[in-house]
């Protein structure tokens, strides 16, 4: 199973849990599986068929360039990172 690192941004949904192990072969499947463990988190991370702008997803240290279709291996580390804006 892939390990997902969850930022404090989602502590209200996860009860403060910062890591979860879930199965899936794409970012979309990982998010769906994560939502089974932490109901409501997927809705905060997805914006329809895209990733929401408030989060950046990395898989094994690389930005998920294919978005929800980015492949995930069973031993992958998936990180949900809060996006920061500014100017």
Chimera marker file (.cmm) of the C-alpha trace (Angstrom):
<marker_set name="trace">
<marker id="1" x="0.000" y="0.000" z="0.000" r="1" g="1" b="0" radius="0.5"/>
<marker id="2" x="1.090" y="3.553" z="-0.677" r="1" g="1" b="0" radius="0.5"/>
<marker id="3" x="1.826" y="5.840" z="2.240" r="1" g="1" b="0" radius="0.5"/>
<marker id="4" x="0.068" y="9.218" z="2.126" r="1" g="1" b="0" radius="0.5"/>
<marker id="5" x="1.414" y="12.193" z="4.078" r="1" g="1" b="0" radius="0.5"/>
<marker id="6" x="-1.391" y="14.533" z="5.080" r="1" g="1" b="0" radius="0.5"/>
<marker id="7" x="-0.821" y="18.191" z="6.036" r="1" g="1" b="0" radius="0.5"/>
<marker id="8" x="-2.311" y="19.816" z="9.119" r="1" g="1" b="0" radius="0.5"/>
<marker id="9" x="-4.561" y="21.714" z="6.705" r="1" g="1" b="0" radius="0.5"/>
<marker id="10" x="-6.858" y="18.669" z="6.781" r="1" g="1" b="0" radius="0.5"/>
<marker id="11" x="-6.692" y="17.905" z="10.519" r="1" g="1" b="0" radius="0.5"/>
<marker id="12" x="-10.401" y="18.639" z="10.885" r="1" g="1" b="0" radius="0.5"/>
<marker id="13" x="-11.151" y="15.750" z="8.512" r="1" g="1" b="0" radius="0.5"/>
<marker id="14" x="-8.463" y="13.342" z="9.711" r="1" g="1" b="0" radius="0.5"/>
<marker id="15" x="-8.671" y="13.990" z="13.444" r="1" g="1" b="0" radius="0.5"/>
<marker id="16" x="-5.014" y="14.991" z="13.356" r="1" g="1" b="0" radius="0.5"/>
<marker id="17" x="-3.775" y="11.830" z="11.604" r="1" g="1" b="0" radius="0.5"/>
<marker id="18" x="-0.786" y="12.815" z="9.465" r="1" g="1" b="0" radius="0.5"/>
<marker id="19" x="-0.093" y="9.523" z="7.595" r="1" g="1" b="0" radius="0.5"/>
<marker id="20" x="-2.283" y="6.806" z="6.148" r="1" g="1" b="0" radius="0.5"/>
<marker id="21" x="-1.609" y="3.708" z="4.094" r="1" g="1" b="0" radius="0.5"/>
<marker id="22" x="-4.066" y="3.085" z="1.278" r="1" g="1" b="0" radius="0.5"/>
<marker id="23" x="-4.166" y="1.076" z="-1.943" r="1" g="1" b="0" radius="0.5"/>
<marker id="24" x="-4.519" y="2.506" z="-5.434" r="1" g="1" b="0" radius="0.5"/>
<marker id="25" x="-2.691" y="2.652" z="-8.746" r="1" g="1" b="0" radius="0.5"/>
<marker id="26" x="-3.367" y="6.331" z="-9.550" r="1" g="1" b="0" radius="0.5"/>
<marker id="27" x="-3.682" y="9.525" z="-7.530" r="1" g="1" b="0" radius="0.5"/>
<marker id="28" x="-7.459" y="9.395" z="-8.120" r="1" g="1" b="0" radius="0.5"/>
<marker id="29" x="-7.669" y="5.873" z="-6.655" r="1" g="1" b="0" radius="0.5"/>
<marker id="30" x="-5.476" y="6.880" z="-3.719" r="1" g="1" b="0" radius="0.5"/>
<marker id="31" x="-7.744" y="9.837" z="-2.949" r="1" g="1" b="0" radius="0.5"/>
<marker id="32" x="-10.862" y="7.652" z="-3.161" r="1" g="1" b="0" radius="0.5"/>
<marker id="33" x="-9.298" y="5.109" z="-0.793" r="1" g="1" b="0" radius="0.5"/>
<marker id="34" x="-8.160" y="7.883" z="1.540" r="1" g="1" b="0" radius="0.5"/>
<marker id="35" x="-11.732" y="9.189" z="1.604" r="1" g="1" b="0" radius="0.5"/>
<marker id="36" x="-12.904" y="5.796" z="2.873" r="1" g="1" b="0" radius="0.5"/>
<marker id="37" x="-10.555" y="6.175" z="5.853" r="1" g="1" b="0" radius="0.5"/>
<marker id="38" x="-11.116" y="9.934" z="6.318" r="1" g="1" b="0" radius="0.5"/>
<marker id="39" x="-14.565" y="10.787" z="4.896" r="1" g="1" b="0" radius="0.5"/>
<marker id="40" x="-14.678" y="14.217" z="3.311" r="1" g="1" b="0" radius="0.5"/>
<marker id="41" x="-10.994" y="14.589" z="2.497" r="1" g="1" b="0" radius="0.5"/>
<marker id="42" x="-11.374" y="13.766" z="-1.184" r="1" g="1" b="0" radius="0.5"/>
<marker id="43" x="-13.858" y="16.605" z="-1.626" r="1" g="1" b="0" radius="0.5"/>
<marker id="44" x="-11.307" y="19.026" z="-0.225" r="1" g="1" b="0" radius="0.5"/>
<marker id="45" x="-8.505" y="17.810" z="-2.521" r="1" g="1" b="0" radius="0.5"/>
<marker id="46" x="-10.419" y="17.343" z="-5.770" r="1" g="1" b="0" radius="0.5"/>
<marker id="47" x="-12.113" y="19.992" z="-7.850" r="1" g="1" b="0" radius="0.5"/>
<marker id="48" x="-14.260" y="17.831" z="-10.114" r="1" g="1" b="0" radius="0.5"/>
<marker id="49" x="-11.917" y="15.955" z="-12.420" r="1" g="1" b="0" radius="0.5"/>
<marker id="50" x="-8.856" y="17.959" z="-11.304" r="1" g="1" b="0" radius="0.5"/>
<marker id="51" x="-6.845" y="18.564" z="-8.183" r="1" g="1" b="0" radius="0.5"/>
<marker id="52" x="-8.031" y="21.562" z="-6.181" r="1" g="1" b="0" radius="0.5"/>
<marker id="53" x="-5.703" y="24.575" z="-6.319" r="1" g="1" b="0" radius="0.5"/>
<marker id="54" x="-5.217" y="24.512" z="-2.523" r="1" g="1" b="0" radius="0.5"/>
<marker id="55" x="-3.081" y="21.368" z="-2.703" r="1" g="1" b="0" radius="0.5"/>
<marker id="56" x="-0.072" y="20.081" z="-4.613" r="1" g="1" b="0" radius="0.5"/>
<marker id="57" x="0.374" y="16.321" z="-4.821" r="1" g="1" b="0" radius="0.5"/>
<marker id="58" x="3.728" y="14.616" z="-5.166" r="1" g="1" b="0" radius="0.5"/>
<marker id="59" x="4.437" y="10.949" z="-5.804" r="1" g="1" b="0" radius="0.5"/>
<marker id="60" x="7.857" y="9.722" z="-4.746" r="1" g="1" b="0" radius="0.5"/>
<marker id="61" x="9.124" y="13.296" z="-4.533" r="1" g="1" b="0" radius="0.5"/>
<marker id="62" x="7.933" y="14.384" z="-7.983" r="1" g="1" b="0" radius="0.5"/>
<marker id="63" x="4.957" y="16.645" z="-8.676" r="1" g="1" b="0" radius="0.5"/>
<marker id="64" x="1.990" y="14.630" z="-9.942" r="1" g="1" b="0" radius="0.5"/>
<marker id="65" x="2.274" y="16.056" z="-13.467" r="1" g="1" b="0" radius="0.5"/>
<marker id="66" x="-0.601" y="13.919" z="-14.787" r="1" g="1" b="0" radius="0.5"/>
<marker id="67" x="-2.890" y="15.113" z="-12.011" r="1" g="1" b="0" radius="0.5"/>
<marker id="68" x="-5.402" y="12.511" z="-10.925" r="1" g="1" b="0" radius="0.5"/>
<marker id="69" x="-4.087" y="10.077" z="-13.546" r="1" g="1" b="0" radius="0.5"/>
<marker id="70" x="-0.542" y="10.080" z="-12.141" r="1" g="1" b="0" radius="0.5"/>
<marker id="71" x="0.564" y="6.480" z="-11.522" r="1" g="1" b="0" radius="0.5"/>
<marker id="72" x="1.197" y="5.304" z="-7.955" r="1" g="1" b="0" radius="0.5"/>
<marker id="73" x="3.144" y="2.162" z="-7.070" r="1" g="1" b="0" radius="0.5"/>
<marker id="74" x="2.284" y="0.053" z="-3.998" r="1" g="1" b="0" radius="0.5"/>
<marker id="75" x="5.433" y="1.244" z="-2.202" r="1" g="1" b="0" radius="0.5"/>
<marker id="76" x="5.041" y="4.910" z="-3.237" r="1" g="1" b="0" radius="0.5"/>
<marker id="77" x="5.086" y="7.903" z="-0.930" r="1" g="1" b="0" radius="0.5"/>
<marker id="78" x="2.282" y="10.312" z="-1.814" r="1" g="1" b="0" radius="0.5"/>
<marker id="79" x="2.462" y="13.763" z="-0.236" r="1" g="1" b="0" radius="0.5"/>
<marker id="80" x="-0.388" y="16.229" z="-0.068" r="1" g="1" b="0" radius="0.5"/>
<marker id="81" x="1.192" y="19.657" z="0.220" r="1" g="1" b="0" radius="0.5"/>
<marker id="82" x="-0.690" y="22.883" z="0.852" r="1" g="1" b="0" radius="0.5"/>
<marker id="83" x="-0.256" y="25.328" z="-2.011" r="1" g="1" b="0" radius="0.5"/>
<marker id="84" x="0.787" y="28.823" z="-1.062" r="1" g="1" b="0" radius="0.5"/>
<marker id="85" x="-0.039" y="31.942" z="-2.992" r="1" g="1" b="0" radius="0.5"/>
<marker id="86" x="1.213" y="35.391" z="-2.617" r="1" g="1" b="0" radius="0.5"/>
<marker id="87" x="2.634" y="38.300" z="-4.330" r="1" g="1" b="0" radius="0.5"/>
<link id1="1" id2="2" r="1" g="1" b="0" radius="0.2"/>
<link id1="2" id2="3" r="1" g="1" b="0" radius="0.2"/>
<link id1="3" id2="4" r="1" g="1" b="0" radius="0.2"/>
<link id1="4" id2="5" r="1" g="1" b="0" radius="0.2"/>
<link id1="5" id2="6" r="1" g="1" b="0" radius="0.2"/>
<link id1="6" id2="7" r="1" g="1" b="0" radius="0.2"/>
<link id1="7" id2="8" r="1" g="1" b="0" radius="0.2"/>
<link id1="8" id2="9" r="1" g="1" b="0" radius="0.2"/>
<link id1="9" id2="10" r="1" g="1" b="0" radius="0.2"/>
<link id1="10" id2="11" r="1" g="1" b="0" radius="0.2"/>
<link id1="11" id2="12" r="1" g="1" b="0" radius="0.2"/>
<link id1="12" id2="13" r="1" g="1" b="0" radius="0.2"/>
<link id1="13" id2="14" r="1" g="1" b="0" radius="0.2"/>
<link id1="14" id2="15" r="1" g="1" b="0" radius="0.2"/>
<link id1="15" id2="16" r="1" g="1" b="0" radius="0.2"/>
<link id1="16" id2="17" r="1" g="1" b="0" radius="0.2"/>
<link id1="17" id2="18" r="1" g="1" b="0" radius="0.2"/>
<link id1="18" id2="19" r="1" g="1" b="0" radius="0.2"/>
<link id1="19" id2="20" r="1" g="1" b="0" radius="0.2"/>
<link id1="20" id2="21" r="1" g="1" b="0" radius="0.2"/>
<link id1="21" id2="22" r="1" g="1" b="0" radius="0.2"/>
<link id1="22" id2="23" r="1" g="1" b="0" radius="0.2"/>
<link id1="23" id2="24" r="1" g="1" b="0" radius="0.2"/>
<link id1="24" id2="25" r="1" g="1" b="0" radius="0.2"/>
<link id1="25" id2="26" r="1" g="1" b="0" radius="0.2"/>
<link id1="26" id2="27" r="1" g="1" b="0" radius="0.2"/>
<link id1="27" id2="28" r="1" g="1" b="0" radius="0.2"/>
<link id1="28" id2="29" r="1" g="1" b="0" radius="0.2"/>
<link id1="29" id2="30" r="1" g="1" b="0" radius="0.2"/>
<link id1="30" id2="31" r="1" g="1" b="0" radius="0.2"/>
<link id1="31" id2="32" r="1" g="1" b="0" radius="0.2"/>
<link id1="32" id2="33" r="1" g="1" b="0" radius="0.2"/>
<link id1="33" id2="34" r="1" g="1" b="0" radius="0.2"/>
<link id1="34" id2="35" r="1" g="1" b="0" radius="0.2"/>
<link id1="35" id2="36" r="1" g="1" b="0" radius="0.2"/>
<link id1="36" id2="37" r="1" g="1" b="0" radius="0.2"/>
<link id1="37" id2="38" r="1" g="1" b="0" radius="0.2"/>
<link id1="38" id2="39" r="1" g="1" b="0" radius="0.2"/>
<link id1="39" id2="40" r="1" g="1" b="0" radius="0.2"/>
<link id1="40" id2="41" r="1" g="1" b="0" radius="0.2"/>
<link id1="41" id2="42" r="1" g="1" b="0" radius="0.2"/>
<link id1="42" id2="43" r="1" g="1" b="0" radius="0.2"/>
<link id1="43" id2="44" r="1" g="1" b="0" radius="0.2"/>
<link id1="44" id2="45" r="1" g="1" b="0" radius="0.2"/>
<link id1="45" id2="46" r="1" g="1" b="0" radius="0.2"/>
<link id1="46" id2="47" r="1" g="1" b="0" radius="0.2"/>
<link id1="47" id2="48" r="1" g="1" b="0" radius="0.2"/>
<link id1="48" id2="49" r="1" g="1" b="0" radius="0.2"/>
<link id1="49" id2="50" r="1" g="1" b="0" radius="0.2"/>
<link id1="50" id2="51" r="1" g="1" b="0" radius="0.2"/>
<link id1="51" id2="52" r="1" g="1" b="0" radius="0.2"/>
<link id1="52" id2="53" r="1" g="1" b="0" radius="0.2"/>
<link id1="53" id2="54" r="1" g="1" b="0" radius="0.2"/>
<link id1="54" id2="55" r="1" g="1" b="0" radius="0.2"/>
<link id1="55" id2="56" r="1" g="1" b="0" radius="0.2"/>
<link id1="56" id2="57" r="1" g="1" b="0" radius="0.2"/>
<link id1="57" id2="58" r="1" g="1" b="0" radius="0.2"/>
<link id1="58" id2="59" r="1" g="1" b="0" radius="0.2"/>
<link id1="59" id2="60" r="1" g="1" b="0" radius="0.2"/>
<link id1="60" id2="61" r="1" g="1" b="0" radius="0.2"/>
<link id1="61" id2="62" r="1" g="1" b="0" radius="0.2"/>
<link id1="62" id2="63" r="1" g="1" b="0" radius="0.2"/>
<link id1="63" id2="64" r="1" g="1" b="0" radius="0.2"/>
<link id1="64" id2="65" r="1" g="1" b="0" radius="0.2"/>
<link id1="65" id2="66" r="1" g="1" b="0" radius="0.2"/>
<link id1="66" id2="67" r="1" g="1" b="0" radius="0.2"/>
<link id1="67" id2="68" r="1" g="1" b="0" radius="0.2"/>
<link id1="68" id2="69" r="1" g="1" b="0" radius="0.2"/>
<link id1="69" id2="70" r="1" g="1" b="0" radius="0.2"/>
<link id1="70" id2="71" r="1" g="1" b="0" radius="0.2"/>
<link id1="71" id2="72" r="1" g="1" b="0" radius="0.2"/>
<link id1="72" id2="73" r="1" g="1" b="0" radius="0.2"/>
<link id1="73" id2="74" r="1" g="1" b="0" radius="0.2"/>
<link id1="74" id2="75" r="1" g="1" b="0" radius="0.2"/>
<link id1="75" id2="76" r="1" g="1" b="0" radius="0.2"/>
<link id1="76" id2="77" r="1" g="1" b="0" radius="0.2"/>
<link id1="77" id2="78" r="1" g="1" b="0" radius="0.2"/>
<link id1="78" id2="79" r="1" g="1" b="0" radius="0.2"/>
<link id1="79" id2="80" r="1" g="1" b="0" radius="0.2"/>
<link id1="80" id2="81" r="1" g="1" b="0" radius="0.2"/>
<link id1="81" id2="82" r="1" g="1" b="0" radius="0.2"/>
<link id1="82" id2="83" r="1" g="1" b="0" radius="0.2"/>
<link id1="83" id2="84" r="1" g="1" b="0" radius="0.2"/>
<link id1="84" id2="85" r="1" g="1" b="0" radius="0.2"/>
<link id1="85" id2="86" r="1" g="1" b="0" radius="0.2"/>
<link id1="86" id2="87" r="1" g="1" b="0" radius="0.2"/>
</marker_set>
